[in-house]
Amino acid sequence: MIIEAKNIRKTFGVLPVLKGVDFCADAGEVVAIVGASGAGKSTLLQILGTLLTPDAGTLRIGGTDVLRLSQRELSAFRNREIGFVFQAHHLLPEFSALENVMIPALIGGGNPRQAREKAMTLLQTVGLSGRMQHKPSELSGGEQQRVAIARALINAPAILFADEPTGNLDSRTKQEIHALFFQLREKLNQTIVIVTHDAGLAKLCDRTCTLQDGEWL
């Protein structure tokens, strides 16, 4: 198992959001997490992605007990092992697509020349070989999301977490992004965990897990 989470609990104020959730995923597996708004999906994804600390439970990623890492160690681990794609692209508007993709590699202390070469390869992989020098404002929503996916992959993470990655896209572009996730799985053996309301995307995944009121159905 590349992800092993057990008895994950999280309460905000007096509201229990996750009530002892277990979750696991294998290398190369694409898993959808679905459920109504407020079910705890995004909270669980943030905990699995080490952005949020649970109140109780254990979490191992690639054999590492991430809840025992210091903040500095955790930050380095996250940059190296985890990629994120959100509904909002969070691209920096003043930088080109190529520069946006390079940023996590440079933050991680990567060689600028190597980061540039890898970013170019990833942008080609996601179908943007002709758009590398364009800034986000010059790209469509689907193109921006492709840049965000390439950026998430620049450090060759073990896991890609995606939170409503096609929520703001039209139906045709959604289909293209859905297909891209599975192309990445085939090409990179990428483990992908996706929170989505999109029944079509969930149906394509290897496995769908449904949360209701902080527990699995």
Phi and psi restraints in degrees (value plus and minus 20) as a CYANA .aco file:
   2 ILE   PHI    -109.7   -69.7
   2 ILE   PSI     -46.6    -6.6
   3 ILE   PHI    -144.8  -104.8
   3 ILE   PSI     107.8   147.8
   4 GLU   PHI    -154.4  -114.4
   4 GLU   PSI      85.9   125.9
   5 ALA   PHI    -137.7   -97.7
   5 ALA   PSI     115.0   155.0
   6 LYS   PHI    -153.7  -113.7
   6 LYS   PSI     114.8   154.8
   7 ASN   PHI      32.7    72.7
   7 ASN   PSI      25.4    65.4
   8 ILE   PHI     -94.1   -54.1
   8 ILE   PSI     104.0   144.0
   9 ARG   PHI    -147.1  -107.1
   9 ARG   PSI     119.8   159.8
  10 LYS   PHI    -169.3  -129.3
  10 LYS   PSI     109.5   149.5
  11 THR   PHI    -144.6  -104.6
  11 THR   PSI     115.5   155.5
  12 PHE   PHI    -130.8   -90.8
  12 PHE   PSI      92.0   132.0
  13 GLY   PHI      46.5    86.5
  13 GLY   PSI    -140.2  -100.2
  14 VAL   PHI    -124.3   -84.3
  14 VAL   PSI     -15.4    24.6
  15 LEU   PHI    -116.1   -76.1
  15 LEU   PSI      91.4   131.4
  16 PRO   PHI     -95.4   -55.4
  16 PRO   PSI      98.3   138.3
  17 VAL   PHI    -116.1   -76.1
  17 VAL   PSI     -59.1   -19.1
  18 LEU   PHI    -144.0  -104.0
  18 LEU   PSI     111.4   151.4
  19 LYS   PHI    -139.5   -99.5
  19 LYS   PSI      33.0    73.0
  20 GLY   PHI      70.0   110.0
  20 GLY   PSI      32.2    72.2
  21 VAL   PHI    -109.0   -69.0
  21 VAL   PSI     113.8   153.8
  22 ASP   PHI    -124.0   -84.0
  22 ASP   PSI     126.6   166.6
  23 PHE   PHI    -175.0  -135.0
  23 PHE   PSI     122.0   162.0
  24 CYS   PHI    -165.7  -125.7
  24 CYS   PSI     137.6   177.6
  25 ALA   PHI    -170.8  -130.8
  25 ALA   PSI     122.4   162.4
  26 ASP   PHI    -110.0   -70.0
  26 ASP   PSI     140.9   180.9
  27 ALA   PHI     -80.2   -40.2
  27 ALA   PSI     113.7   153.7
  28 GLY   PHI      60.3   100.3
  28 GLY   PSI     -15.8    24.2
  29 GLU   PHI    -110.6   -70.6
  29 GLU   PSI     123.9   163.9
  30 VAL   PHI    -132.8   -92.8
  30 VAL   PSI      95.1   135.1
  31 VAL   PHI    -139.0   -99.0
  31 VAL   PSI     113.2   153.2
  32 ALA   PHI    -121.4   -81.4
  32 ALA   PSI     117.4   157.4
  33 ILE   PHI    -133.1   -93.1
  33 ILE   PSI      99.0   139.0
  34 VAL   PHI    -144.3  -104.3
  34 VAL   PSI     150.5   190.5
  35 GLY   PHI     130.1   170.1
  35 GLY   PSI     146.8   186.8
  36 ALA   PHI     -86.8   -46.8
  36 ALA   PSI     141.0   181.0
  37 SER   PHI     -78.0   -38.0
  37 SER   PSI     116.0   156.0
  38 GLY   PHI      67.4   107.4
  38 GLY   PSI     -17.6    22.4
  39 ALA   PHI     -95.4   -55.4
  39 ALA   PSI     -37.8     2.2
  40 GLY   PHI      89.8   129.8
  40 GLY   PSI     -10.6    29.4
  41 LYS   PHI     -81.7   -41.7
  41 LYS   PSI     -72.6   -32.6
  42 SER   PHI     -88.3   -48.3
  42 SER   PSI     -54.2   -14.2
  43 THR   PHI     -82.6   -42.6
  43 THR   PSI     -64.5   -24.5
  44 LEU   PHI     -82.7   -42.7
  44 LEU   PSI     -63.4   -23.4
  45 LEU   PHI     -81.9   -41.9
  45 LEU   PSI     -61.2   -21.2
  46 GLN   PHI     -86.4   -46.4
  46 GLN   PSI     -54.9   -14.9
  47 ILE   PHI     -89.9   -49.9
  47 ILE   PSI     -65.6   -25.6
  48 LEU   PHI     -80.8   -40.8
  48 LEU   PSI     -53.5   -13.5
  49 GLY   PHI    -107.3   -67.3
  49 GLY   PSI     -13.4    26.6
  50 THR   PHI      46.5    86.5
  50 THR   PSI      -1.2    38.8
  51 LEU   PHI    -104.5   -64.5
  51 LEU   PSI     -38.8     1.2
  52 LEU   PHI    -158.1  -118.1
  52 LEU   PSI     120.4   160.4
  53 THR   PHI    -116.8   -76.8
  53 THR   PSI     110.1   150.1
  54 PRO   PHI     -93.0   -53.0
  54 PRO   PSI     140.0   180.0
  55 ASP   PHI     -95.8   -55.8
  55 ASP   PSI     -48.0    -8.0
  56 ALA   PHI    -176.5  -136.5
  56 ALA   PSI     141.5   181.5
  57 GLY   PHI      94.6   134.6
  57 GLY   PSI     156.2   196.2
  58 THR   PHI    -147.1  -107.1
  58 THR   PSI     131.2   171.2
  59 LEU   PHI    -165.9  -125.9
  59 LEU   PSI      98.8   138.8
  60 ARG   PHI    -138.7   -98.7
  60 ARG   PSI     112.2   152.2
  61 ILE   PHI    -144.3  -104.3
  61 ILE   PSI      97.6   137.6
  62 GLY   PHI      37.8    77.8
  62 GLY   PSI      12.1    52.1
  63 GLY   PHI      68.1   108.1
  63 GLY   PSI     -27.2    12.8
  64 THR   PHI    -112.9   -72.9
  64 THR   PSI     109.4   149.4
  65 ASP   PHI     -99.9   -59.9
  65 ASP   PSI      70.7   110.7
  66 VAL   PHI     -89.5   -49.5
  66 VAL   PSI     -43.6    -3.6
  67 LEU   PHI     -94.0   -54.0
  67 LEU   PSI     -30.3     9.7
  68 ARG   PHI    -117.4   -77.4
  68 ARG   PSI     -22.9    17.1
  69 LEU   PHI     -97.8   -57.8
  69 LEU   PSI     128.3   168.3
  70 SER   PHI     -89.3   -49.3
  70 SER   PSI     146.4   186.4
  71 GLN   PHI     -80.2   -40.2
  71 GLN   PSI     -58.4   -18.4
  72 ARG   PHI     -87.5   -47.5
  72 ARG   PSI     -64.3   -24.3
  73 GLU   PHI     -84.2   -44.2
  73 GLU   PSI     -60.0   -20.0
  74 LEU   PHI     -85.9   -45.9
  74 LEU   PSI     -61.2   -21.2
  75 SER   PHI     -81.4   -41.4
  75 SER   PSI     -63.5   -23.5
  76 ALA   PHI     -86.3   -46.3
  76 ALA   PSI     -60.4   -20.4
  77 PHE   PHI     -82.4   -42.4
  77 PHE   PSI     -65.8   -25.8
  78 ARG   PHI     -81.1   -41.1
  78 ARG   PSI     -64.7   -24.7
  79 ASN   PHI     -83.3   -43.3
  79 ASN   PSI     -53.5   -13.5
  80 ARG   PHI    -106.8   -66.8
  80 ARG   PSI     -57.8   -17.8
  81 GLU   PHI    -129.7   -89.7
  81 GLU   PSI     -32.5     7.5
  82 ILE   PHI    -150.0  -110.0
  82 ILE   PSI     115.4   155.4
  83 GLY   PHI    -137.6   -97.6
  83 GLY   PSI     127.2   167.2
  84 PHE   PHI    -145.7  -105.7
  84 PHE   PSI     118.8   158.8
  85 VAL   PHI    -149.9  -109.9
  85 VAL   PSI     105.4   145.4
  86 PHE   PHI    -133.6   -93.6
  86 PHE   PSI     149.3   189.3
  87 GLN   PHI     -81.4   -41.4
  87 GLN   PSI     -64.6   -24.6
  88 ALA   PHI    -104.4   -64.4
  88 ALA   PSI     115.7   155.7
  89 HIS   PHI     -92.4   -52.4
  89 HIS   PSI     -48.7    -8.7
  90 HIS   PHI      36.3    76.3
  90 HIS   PSI      16.3    56.3
  91 LEU   PHI    -102.6   -62.6
  91 LEU   PSI     126.3   166.3
  92 LEU   PHI    -101.1   -61.1
  92 LEU   PSI      98.9   138.9
  93 PRO   PHI     -85.8   -45.8
  93 PRO   PSI     -44.6    -4.6
  94 GLU   PHI    -103.6   -63.6
  94 GLU   PSI     -28.2    11.8
  95 PHE   PHI    -128.9   -88.9
  95 PHE   PSI     133.3   173.3
  96 SER   PHI     -92.3   -52.3
  96 SER   PSI     149.5   189.5
  97 ALA   PHI     -76.5   -36.5
  97 ALA   PSI     -64.7   -24.7
  98 LEU   PHI     -81.2   -41.2
  98 LEU   PSI     -64.8   -24.8
  99 GLU   PHI     -86.3   -46.3
  99 GLU   PSI     -58.9   -18.9
 100 ASN   PHI     -80.2   -40.2
 100 ASN   PSI     -61.6   -21.6
 101 VAL   PHI     -87.8   -47.8
 101 VAL   PSI     -55.6   -15.6
 102 MET   PHI     -89.0   -49.0
 102 MET   PSI     -47.1    -7.1
 103 ILE   PHI     -73.6   -33.6
 103 ILE   PSI     -69.1   -29.1
 104 PRO   PHI     -81.5   -41.5
 104 PRO   PSI     -53.7   -13.7
 105 ALA   PHI     -86.5   -46.5
 105 ALA   PSI     -60.5   -20.5
 106 LEU   PHI     -89.0   -49.0
 106 LEU   PSI     -59.2   -19.2
 107 ILE   PHI     -79.9   -39.9
 107 ILE   PSI     -56.0   -16.0
 108 GLY   PHI     -99.7   -59.7
 108 GLY   PSI     -15.3    24.7
 109 GLY   PHI      65.8   105.8
 109 GLY   PSI      -2.3    37.7
 110 GLY   PHI     -90.7   -50.7
 110 GLY   PSI     136.8   176.8
 111 ASN   PHI     -87.7   -47.7
 111 ASN   PSI     106.4   146.4
 112 PRO   PHI     -76.4   -36.4
 112 PRO   PSI     -60.3   -20.3
 113 ARG   PHI     -85.9   -45.9
 113 ARG   PSI     -64.6   -24.6
 114 GLN   PHI     -86.4   -46.4
 114 GLN   PSI     -58.3   -18.3
 115 ALA   PHI     -82.2   -42.2
 115 ALA   PSI     -60.5   -20.5
 116 ARG   PHI     -84.9   -44.9
 116 ARG   PSI     -64.0   -24.0
 117 GLU   PHI     -84.3   -44.3
 117 GLU   PSI     -62.1   -22.1
 118 LYS   PHI     -88.3   -48.3
 118 LYS   PSI     -59.4   -19.4
 119 ALA   PHI     -82.2   -42.2
 119 ALA   PSI     -60.5   -20.5
 120 MET   PHI     -82.9   -42.9
 120 MET   PSI     -62.0   -22.0
 121 THR   PHI     -83.6   -43.6
 121 THR   PSI     -62.4   -22.4
 122 LEU   PHI     -86.6   -46.6
 122 LEU   PSI     -60.3   -20.3
 123 LEU   PHI     -85.1   -45.1
 123 LEU   PSI     -53.4   -13.4
 124 GLN   PHI     -86.4   -46.4
 124 GLN   PSI     -60.9   -20.9
 125 THR   PHI     -80.8   -40.8
 125 THR   PSI     -58.1   -18.1
 126 VAL   PHI    -111.7   -71.7
 126 VAL   PSI      -9.5    30.5
 127 GLY   PHI      63.9   103.9
 127 GLY   PSI       6.3    46.3
 128 LEU   PHI    -141.5  -101.5
 128 LEU   PSI      14.2    54.2
 129 SER   PHI     -81.3   -41.3
 129 SER   PSI     -47.5    -7.5
 130 GLY   PHI    -115.6   -75.6
 130 GLY   PSI     -13.5    26.5
 131 ARG   PHI    -144.1  -104.1
 131 ARG   PSI      -5.3    34.7
 132 MET   PHI     -82.5   -42.5
 132 MET   PSI     -53.4   -13.4
 133 GLN   PHI    -112.8   -72.8
 133 GLN   PSI     -19.1    20.9
 134 HIS   PHI     -99.7   -59.7
 134 HIS   PSI     122.8   162.8
 135 LYS   PHI    -103.5   -63.5
 135 LYS   PSI     140.9   180.9
 136 PRO   PHI     -71.6   -31.6
 136 PRO   PSI     -57.7   -17.7
 137 SER   PHI     -85.8   -45.8
 137 SER   PSI     -36.9     3.1
 138 GLU   PHI    -117.5   -77.5
 138 GLU   PSI     -15.1    24.9
 139 LEU   PHI    -134.8   -94.8
 139 LEU   PSI     130.6   170.6
 140 SER   PHI     -93.0   -53.0
 140 SER   PSI     149.5   189.5
 141 GLY   PHI     -79.4   -39.4
 141 GLY   PSI     -61.8   -21.8
 142 GLY   PHI     -85.7   -45.7
 142 GLY   PSI     -59.3   -19.3
 143 GLU   PHI     -86.3   -46.3
 143 GLU   PSI     -60.1   -20.1
 144 GLN   PHI     -81.4   -41.4
 144 GLN   PSI     -60.1   -20.1
 145 GLN   PHI     -87.9   -47.9
 145 GLN   PSI     -53.8   -13.8
 146 ARG   PHI     -84.3   -44.3
 146 ARG   PSI     -59.6   -19.6
 147 VAL   PHI     -82.4   -42.4
 147 VAL   PSI     -63.6   -23.6
 148 ALA   PHI     -82.1   -42.1
 148 ALA   PSI     -57.5   -17.5
 149 ILE   PHI     -88.1   -48.1
 149 ILE   PSI     -63.3   -23.3
 150 ALA   PHI     -81.0   -41.0
 150 ALA   PSI     -62.5   -22.5
 151 ARG   PHI     -80.4   -40.4
 151 ARG   PSI     -60.6   -20.6
 152 ALA   PHI     -85.0   -45.0
 152 ALA   PSI     -42.6    -2.6
 153 LEU   PHI    -119.2   -79.2
 153 LEU   PSI     -23.8    16.2
 154 ILE   PHI     -80.0   -40.0
 154 ILE   PSI     -51.9   -11.9
 155 ASN   PHI    -116.9   -76.9
 155 ASN   PSI      -2.8    37.2
 156 ALA   PHI      31.2    71.2
 156 ALA   PSI      36.6    76.6
 157 PRO   PHI     -87.1   -47.1
 157 PRO   PSI     133.9   173.9
 158 ALA   PHI     -88.7   -48.7
 158 ALA   PSI     -52.5   -12.5
 159 ILE   PHI    -155.8  -115.8
 159 ILE   PSI     119.7   159.7
 160 LEU   PHI    -131.3   -91.3
 160 LEU   PSI     100.1   140.1
 161 PHE   PHI    -122.9   -82.9
 161 PHE   PSI     112.0   152.0
 162 ALA   PHI    -149.1  -109.1
 162 ALA   PSI     106.0   146.0
 163 ASP   PHI    -131.3   -91.3
 163 ASP   PSI      86.8   126.8
 164 GLU   PHI      27.5    67.5
 164 GLU   PSI      36.0    76.0
 165 PRO   PHI     -87.8   -47.8
 165 PRO   PSI     -37.9     2.1
 166 THR   PHI    -138.9   -98.9
 166 THR   PSI      -2.5    37.5
 167 GLY   PHI     -83.4   -43.4
 167 GLY   PSI     -47.8    -7.8
 168 ASN   PHI    -124.0   -84.0
 168 ASN   PSI      -8.4    31.6
 169 LEU   PHI    -127.3   -87.3
 169 LEU   PSI     133.4   173.4
 170 ASP   PHI     -92.1   -52.1
 170 ASP   PSI     147.5   187.5
 171 SER   PHI     -81.7   -41.7
 171 SER   PSI     -58.5   -18.5
 172 ARG   PHI     -88.1   -48.1
 172 ARG   PSI     -63.7   -23.7
 173 THR   PHI     -87.4   -47.4
 173 THR   PSI     -55.8   -15.8
 174 LYS   PHI     -75.9   -35.9
 174 LYS   PSI     -66.6   -26.6
 175 GLN   PHI     -81.0   -41.0
 175 GLN   PSI     -58.2   -18.2
 176 GLU   PHI     -86.7   -46.7
 176 GLU   PSI     -61.8   -21.8
 177 ILE   PHI     -89.5   -49.5
 177 ILE   PSI     -58.9   -18.9
 178 HIS   PHI     -77.1   -37.1
 178 HIS   PSI     -68.8   -28.8
 179 ALA   PHI     -81.3   -41.3
 179 ALA   PSI     -57.0   -17.0
 180 LEU   PHI     -82.0   -42.0
 180 LEU   PSI     -61.8   -21.8
 181 PHE   PHI     -76.5   -36.5
 181 PHE   PSI     -62.4   -22.4
 182 PHE   PHI     -97.9   -57.9
 182 PHE   PSI     -46.8    -6.8
 183 GLN   PHI     -85.0   -45.0
 183 GLN   PSI     -60.2   -20.2
 184 LEU   PHI     -85.0   -45.0
 184 LEU   PSI     -58.6   -18.6
 185 ARG   PHI     -82.3   -42.3
 185 ARG   PSI     -64.4   -24.4
 186 GLU   PHI     -88.1   -48.1
 186 GLU   PSI     -60.0   -20.0
 187 LYS   PHI     -99.9   -59.9
 187 LYS   PSI     -58.3   -18.3
 188 LEU   PHI    -133.5   -93.5
 188 LEU   PSI     -21.5    18.5
 189 ASN   PHI      33.7    73.7
 189 ASN   PSI      21.5    61.5
 190 GLN   PHI     -97.3   -57.3
 190 GLN   PSI     108.1   148.1
 191 THR   PHI     -99.6   -59.6
 191 THR   PSI     110.3   150.3
 192 ILE   PHI    -153.4  -113.4
 192 ILE   PSI     108.9   148.9
 193 VAL   PHI    -138.2   -98.2
 193 VAL   PSI     102.8   142.8
 194 ILE   PHI    -142.8  -102.8
 194 ILE   PSI     102.9   142.9
 195 VAL   PHI    -109.4   -69.4
 195 VAL   PSI     106.0   146.0
 196 THR   PHI    -173.4  -133.4
 196 THR   PSI     130.3   170.3
 197 HIS   PHI    -118.3   -78.3
 197 HIS   PSI     -22.9    17.1
 198 ASP   PHI    -103.4   -63.4
 198 ASP   PSI      86.3   126.3
 199 ALA   PHI     -82.1   -42.1
 199 ALA   PSI     -53.5   -13.5
 200 GLY   PHI     -84.4   -44.4
 200 GLY   PSI     -62.3   -22.3
 201 LEU   PHI     -87.9   -47.9
 201 LEU   PSI     -64.3   -24.3
 202 ALA   PHI     -79.5   -39.5
 202 ALA   PSI     -57.7   -17.7
 203 LYS   PHI     -85.2   -45.2
 203 LYS   PSI     -49.6    -9.6
 204 LEU   PHI     -94.8   -54.8
 204 LEU   PSI     -42.4    -2.4
 205 CYS   PHI     -92.3   -52.3
 205 CYS   PSI     140.1   180.1
 206 ASP   PHI     -85.6   -45.6
 206 ASP   PSI     -51.0   -11.0
 207 ARG   PHI    -174.0  -134.0
 207 ARG   PSI     122.9   162.9
 208 THR   PHI    -142.2  -102.2
 208 THR   PSI     108.4   148.4
 209 CYS   PHI    -133.9   -93.9
 209 CYS   PSI     109.8   149.8
 210 THR   PHI    -129.4   -89.4
 210 THR   PSI     102.3   142.3
 211 LEU   PHI    -116.0   -76.0
 211 LEU   PSI     119.9   159.9
 212 GLN   PHI    -161.9  -121.9
 212 GLN   PSI      98.5   138.5
 213 ASP   PHI      30.9    70.9
 213 ASP   PSI      24.4    64.4
 214 GLY   PHI      59.3    99.3
 214 GLY   PSI      -9.1    30.9
 215 GLU   PHI    -158.9  -118.9
 215 GLU   PSI     135.4   175.4
 216 TRP   PHI     -93.7   -53.7
 216 TRP   PSI     121.7   161.7
